[in-house]
Amino acid sequence: MTTKNFQTEYININGLSQYMLHYPKEGSKDVLLMLHGGPGAPNSYISYYLEPYLNFCHVVYYDQRGSGKTQIKSKTKLKHHTWKLMIEDLRETVRHLKRKYKTDRVILCGHSFGSMLGASFLEKYPEEVLAFIAYGVVTDVNAQDQHFYTTLKSNVLKNGSKKDIKKINTVNPSFPSVNREEFTKGVNVLSELQLKYGYYYNDYMAIFKKSPILGFKDFLQFPKGAKYDSKLIAEVEYQYDITHMTTYQVPVFYILGEKDDWTSSVIAKKYFDTINAPVKDLYWISNAGHFVDTDQPQEFSEAIKDILTQI
């Protein structure tokens, strides 16, 4: 399918038909591969919103195994939805883009869960990409979840209604270092309260709902995808900690929202300060939270453009 601004395709990767959305830029040799968060939260649906800002290089979004249009098309089975397979999928995706655009200048740009996928990919296949950009960065899940919980609880206790104070007090004080059931209960409460107390974001859902690629099947997929995501979260996300990896073989760049308490930018910066890389740089974006790209698209794109001049 081709339109005035974008192209879409399905590529067979490791036995699965996987969806990619392209915004080509004639004359560019740089390919920005966007790795979405979640897991299961494809940013292909918001690509149209960012396109006017990221119009200086090829930009590619792909719905990961178990997510979005890839899942609708291929119906990934639980046993085929693993961290190892996602890393191998990413390798084949990068290689496909190199062939398609006739360039070796593929840059990973990972948001949240995508930053986890990107960093883990670089542990195994650093030679495959030119550089790594991360935003809404996950480094140490337990430390960042604890920061999010304590920050949110402090705000609710200070400014919340009696009803919300009662809710926050139902969360085990040892969160997130509790059993899986208690953790899930805590996440549900925090998710409910985060939009009311201290969680900064643009109207992400309004942007999402206006997507030109959003259809009825996409809406049906989101709740169905939860069971696939839960397996992956149990395998990886509860214990993810990349802080042991302090040497990168490629340039590394962080774009952090000053108001991101969800995946604490403060903790992400502490880790960033410890790493060694051929080139590294950090960009702070004011009035931006976890969704830096949609919160402040102009500042986000300017950071990306500056990064490309450094590599």
C-alpha positions as CSV (number, residue, x, y, z in Angstrom):
1,M,0.0,0.0,0.0
2,T,1.3,3.5,-0.9
3,T,0.0,6.9,-0.1
4,K,1.3,10.4,-0.6
5,N,3.3,10.2,2.7
6,F,3.9,6.6,3.7
7,Q,4.3,3.1,2.5
8,T,3.4,-0.1,4.3
9,E,4.5,-3.7,3.8
10,Y,4.5,-7.1,5.4
11,I,7.8,-8.9,5.6
12,N,8.3,-12.6,6.5
13,I,10.7,-12.6,9.4
14,N,11.6,-15.8,11.2
15,G,8.4,-17.4,9.9
16,L,6.1,-14.6,10.8
17,S,4.6,-11.9,8.6
18,Q,5.5,-8.6,10.3
19,Y,4.2,-5.2,9.5
20,M,6.3,-2.2,8.6
21,L,5.4,1.4,7.9
22,H,7.8,3.6,6.0
23,Y,8.2,7.4,5.6
24,P,10.9,7.5,2.9
25,K,13.1,10.6,2.4
26,E,14.6,10.9,-1.0
27,G,18.3,11.6,-0.9
28,S,18.8,10.5,2.7
29,K,21.1,7.6,3.7
30,D,20.0,7.6,7.3
31,V,17.3,5.1,8.4
32,L,15.7,5.7,11.8
33,L,14.1,2.5,13.0
34,M,11.5,3.2,15.7
35,L,11.2,0.5,18.4
36,H,7.8,0.8,20.2
37,G,7.1,0.4,23.8
38,G,4.6,-1.7,25.8
39,P,5.2,-4.4,25.0
40,G,2.3,-4.3,22.6
41,A,2.0,-0.5,22.1
42,P,3.0,0.1,18.4
43,N,4.0,3.7,17.6
44,S,3.1,3.1,14.0
45,Y,-0.4,4.5,14.9
46,I,1.1,7.9,15.9
47,S,3.6,8.1,13.1
48,Y,1.4,10.5,11.1
49,Y,1.6,13.0,14.0
50,L,5.5,12.9,14.0
51,E,6.0,12.8,10.2
52,P,6.0,16.6,9.8
53,Y,8.8,16.9,12.3
54,L,10.9,13.8,11.4
55,N,11.0,14.6,7.7
56,F,14.7,14.8,7.2
57,C,15.6,11.1,7.0
58,H,13.9,7.7,6.3
59,V,11.7,6.8,9.3
60,V,10.5,3.2,9.7
61,Y,8.0,1.8,12.3
62,Y,7.4,-1.9,12.7
63,D,4.9,-3.7,14.9
64,Q,6.8,-6.2,16.9
65,R,6.0,-9.8,17.3
66,G,2.7,-10.1,19.2
67,S,1.7,-6.5,18.6
68,G,-0.5,-4.4,16.4
69,K,-0.9,-5.3,12.7
70,T,1.8,-8.0,12.9
71,Q,-0.4,-9.8,15.5
72,I,-3.6,-9.2,13.5
73,K,-2.0,-10.7,10.4
74,S,0.0,-13.6,11.9
75,K,-1.6,-14.4,15.2
76,T,1.6,-15.2,17.1
77,K,1.3,-18.2,19.4
78,L,2.4,-17.8,23.0
79,K,5.3,-20.2,22.6
80,H,6.5,-18.0,19.7
81,H,6.5,-14.8,21.6
82,T,9.8,-14.7,23.4
83,W,12.6,-12.2,24.1
84,K,15.1,-14.2,22.1
85,L,12.9,-14.3,19.1
86,M,12.2,-10.5,19.3
87,I,16.0,-9.8,19.2
88,E,16.4,-12.1,16.2
89,D,13.4,-10.4,14.6
90,L,15.1,-7.1,15.0
91,R,18.3,-8.3,13.4
92,E,16.4,-9.5,10.3
93,T,14.5,-6.2,10.3
94,V,17.7,-4.2,10.3
95,R,19.1,-6.3,7.5
96,H,16.0,-5.9,5.4
97,L,16.2,-2.1,5.8
98,K,19.8,-2.1,4.7
99,R,18.9,-3.9,1.6
100,K,15.8,-1.8,0.9
101,Y,17.5,1.6,1.4
102,K,20.9,0.5,0.1
103,T,22.6,1.9,3.2
104,D,24.4,0.8,6.4
105,R,23.3,3.8,8.3
106,V,20.5,2.2,10.3
107,I,19.9,3.9,13.7
108,L,17.8,2.3,16.4
109,C,15.4,4.6,18.2
110,G,13.8,2.8,21.1
111,H,11.0,4.1,23.4
112,S,10.4,2.6,26.8
113,F,10.2,-1.2,26.2
114,G,11.8,-0.5,22.9
115,S,14.8,1.0,24.7
116,M,15.1,-2.4,26.5
117,L,14.9,-4.2,23.2
118,G,17.5,-1.9,21.6
119,A,20.0,-2.1,24.4
120,S,19.7,-5.9,24.6
121,F,20.1,-6.1,20.8
122,L,23.4,-4.2,21.1
123,E,24.7,-6.7,23.6
124,K,24.5,-9.3,20.9
125,Y,24.7,-7.6,17.6
126,P,26.4,-4.2,17.9
127,E,27.9,-4.5,14.4
128,E,24.5,-4.4,12.8
129,V,23.6,-0.7,13.5
130,L,25.2,2.7,13.3
131,A,23.9,4.2,16.6
132,F,21.3,3.9,19.4
133,I,18.8,6.5,20.5
134,A,16.6,5.9,23.5
135,Y,13.8,7.9,25.1
136,G,11.4,7.1,28.0
137,V,14.4,4.9,28.9
138,V,14.2,1.7,31.0
139,T,17.4,0.8,32.7
140,D,16.6,-0.9,36.0
141,V,12.9,-1.9,36.2
142,N,12.8,-2.4,40.0
143,A,14.6,0.9,40.8
144,Q,12.4,2.9,38.3
145,D,9.2,1.3,39.5
146,Q,10.1,2.1,43.1
147,H,10.8,5.7,42.2
148,F,7.5,5.9,40.3
149,Y,5.6,4.5,43.2
150,T,7.1,6.7,45.9
151,T,6.8,9.8,43.8
152,L,3.2,9.2,42.9
153,K,2.3,8.2,46.5
154,S,3.9,11.4,47.9
155,N,1.8,13.5,45.5
156,V,-1.4,11.6,46.2
157,L,-1.0,11.9,50.0
158,K,-0.3,15.6,49.6
159,N,-2.9,16.6,47.1
160,G,-5.3,13.7,46.7
161,S,-8.9,13.1,47.7
162,K,-9.7,10.8,50.6
163,K,-10.8,8.2,48.1
164,D,-7.5,8.3,46.2
165,I,-5.4,8.3,49.4
166,K,-7.3,5.2,50.4
167,K,-6.5,3.6,47.0
168,I,-2.8,4.4,47.1
169,N,-2.5,3.0,50.6
170,T,-3.8,-0.4,49.3
171,V,-0.5,-0.8,47.4
172,N,2.0,-2.9,49.3
173,P,4.8,-0.6,50.7
174,S,7.3,-3.1,49.3
175,F,6.2,-2.5,45.7
176,P,7.6,-3.5,43.3
177,S,9.6,-6.2,45.2
178,V,6.5,-8.3,46.0
179,N,4.9,-11.4,44.5
180,R,3.4,-11.3,41.1
181,E,-0.2,-11.0,42.3
182,E,0.6,-8.1,44.6
183,F,2.7,-6.4,41.9
184,T,-0.2,-6.7,39.4
185,K,-2.6,-5.2,41.9
186,G,-0.2,-2.3,42.6
187,V,0.3,-1.6,38.9
188,N,-3.5,-1.4,38.4
189,V,-3.9,1.1,41.2
190,L,-0.9,3.2,40.1
191,S,-2.1,3.2,36.5
192,E,-5.5,4.5,37.6
193,L,-4.0,7.3,39.6
194,Q,-1.1,8.3,37.5
195,L,-3.1,10.5,35.1
196,K,-4.5,12.5,37.9
197,Y,-1.3,13.1,39.9
198,G,2.0,14.1,38.5
199,Y,2.1,12.1,35.2
200,Y,2.8,14.6,32.4
201,Y,1.8,13.8,28.9
202,N,0.2,15.4,25.8
203,D,-3.2,14.0,24.9
204,Y,-1.7,10.8,23.5
205,M,-5.0,9.0,23.1
206,A,-6.5,11.8,21.0
207,I,-3.4,11.6,18.7
208,F,-3.7,7.8,18.6
209,K,-7.5,7.8,17.7
210,K,-6.9,10.0,14.7
211,S,-4.4,7.7,13.1
212,P,-5.0,7.1,9.4
213,I,-4.0,3.4,9.7
214,L,-6.2,2.7,12.7
215,G,-9.1,0.3,11.9
216,F,-11.7,-1.8,13.7
217,K,-9.4,-4.8,13.9
218,D,-6.8,-2.7,15.6
219,F,-9.2,-1.9,18.4
220,L,-10.1,-5.5,18.8
221,Q,-6.4,-6.5,18.9
222,F,-5.4,-4.4,21.9
223,P,-7.2,-6.5,24.7
224,K,-6.3,-9.7,22.9
225,G,-2.7,-8.8,22.9
226,A,-2.6,-8.6,26.7
227,K,-2.1,-12.4,27.1
228,Y,0.9,-12.3,24.7
229,D,2.4,-9.3,26.5
230,S,1.9,-10.9,29.9
231,K,4.1,-13.8,28.9
232,L,6.8,-11.5,27.6
233,I,6.6,-9.3,30.7
234,A,6.9,-12.3,33.0
235,E,10.0,-13.4,31.0
236,V,11.8,-10.1,30.8
237,E,10.3,-7.0,32.2
238,Y,9.9,-7.8,35.9
239,Q,13.6,-8.4,36.3
240,Y,15.1,-6.3,33.5
241,D,18.3,-4.5,34.5
242,I,20.8,-3.3,31.9
243,T,23.1,-1.4,34.3
244,H,25.7,-4.2,34.1
245,M,26.3,-3.1,30.5
246,T,28.6,-0.1,30.7
247,T,30.5,-0.4,27.4
248,Y,28.7,0.2,24.1
249,Q,30.3,-0.4,20.7
250,V,28.2,2.2,19.0
251,P,27.3,5.9,19.7
252,V,24.5,6.2,22.4
253,F,22.1,9.0,22.8
254,Y,19.3,9.6,25.4
255,I,16.4,12.0,25.0
256,L,14.8,12.4,28.4
257,G,11.7,14.2,29.5
258,E,12.3,16.3,32.6
259,K,8.9,15.2,33.9
260,D,9.2,11.5,33.3
261,D,8.6,9.8,36.6
262,W,7.2,6.7,35.0
263,T,10.6,5.4,33.8
264,S,12.5,7.9,36.0
265,S,14.7,10.1,33.9
266,V,16.8,10.7,37.0
267,I,17.6,7.1,37.3
268,A,18.2,6.8,33.5
269,K,20.7,9.6,33.7
270,K,22.6,8.0,36.5
271,Y,23.1,4.9,34.4
272,F,23.9,7.0,31.3
273,D,26.7,8.7,33.2
274,T,28.4,5.3,33.8
275,I,28.5,4.1,30.2
276,N,31.4,4.3,27.7
277,A,30.6,4.7,24.0
278,P,32.4,6.0,20.9
279,V,30.1,9.0,21.2
280,K,27.4,9.7,23.7
281,D,25.1,12.7,24.4
282,L,22.1,13.4,26.5
283,Y,19.2,15.7,25.7
284,W,16.8,17.1,28.3
285,I,13.4,18.1,27.1
286,S,11.4,20.4,29.3
287,N,7.6,20.0,29.7
288,A,7.8,16.4,28.6
289,G,7.1,13.2,30.3
290,H,7.4,9.6,29.3
291,F,6.1,10.3,25.7
292,V,8.7,12.8,24.8
293,D,8.0,12.5,21.1
294,T,4.4,13.5,21.3
295,D,4.7,15.8,24.3
296,Q,7.3,18.0,22.5
297,P,7.6,16.8,18.9
298,Q,9.6,19.9,17.8
299,E,12.2,19.6,20.5
300,F,12.4,15.8,20.0
301,S,13.0,16.1,16.3
302,E,15.6,18.8,16.8
303,A,17.5,16.4,19.1
304,I,17.3,13.7,16.5
305,K,18.6,16.0,13.8
306,D,21.5,17.1,16.0
307,I,22.3,13.4,16.7
308,L,22.5,12.6,13.0
309,T,25.2,15.3,12.7
310,Q,27.3,13.6,15.3
311,I,27.3,10.2,13.6
